[in-house]
Amino acid sequence: NMYGGLARHPAITQDGFMLVICHEAGHHIGGAPKNSGWFASWATNEGGSDYFASLKCLRRIFENEDNEAALAGVEIDPLVQERCESQFGNRNDQLICMRSSLAGMSVALLFMDLRKETTAPGFGTPDPNQVSQTYNMHPGTQCRLDTYFAGAICPVHYSIPQSDTDPLQGTCNEPVDPVGFRPRCWYKPAL
């Protein structure tokens, strides 16, 4: 269910709302890592659904839109612009990366408000925490922004599917990829 309060929240942009839809779809088709336990073991976990939303879903949705027009007059964080331009050679892919990153910020600002946090999330202030095992529940606000941003800058094409059993398939992974891999604030890779 998608409720009107989400759409009307001042932090939520149209792209932010679309990111939430993509996150929910990610529970069904976002691949590994899956939730543990018998009840929800079919579902991609929360961090994985966040990653899928910007890595696969928003790219497909924004692919044929006028992304230049969508970002006209919007202030782009310099770090987002630099990372998106360095990861993608095609201008439209760069714009989709920027647009997806900003959608992630929109949703992160919603979480900040709902959780009554006083420190705003930022692209240049990644969550320093590292989990000892993959965390399946909702990560913290900064960690979620880090995940949206990682998905946005990972250059693996959206047409390369993710796997329900292999978390490496169709994604960026450390130590192979320098950026775009799932943040360790919720994900524990099998290195």
Salt bridges, closest charged atoms under 4 A:
ASP15 OD2 - ARG99 NE 2.77
GLU24 OE2 - HIS23 NE2 3.97
GLU46 OE1 - HIS23 NE2 3.06
GLU46 OE1 - HIS27 NE2 3.36
GLU46 OE1 - HIS138 NE2 2.95
ASP50 OD1 - HIS23 ND1 2.76
ASP50 OD2 - ARG144 NE 2.72
GLU65 OE1 - ARG99 NH2 2.86
GLU82 OE1 - ARG83 NE 3.79
GLU85 OE2 - ARG91 NH1 3.30
ASP113 OD2 - HIS9 NE2 2.67
ASP164 OD1 - LYS34 NZ 3.04
GLU174 OE2 - ARG184 NE 2.77
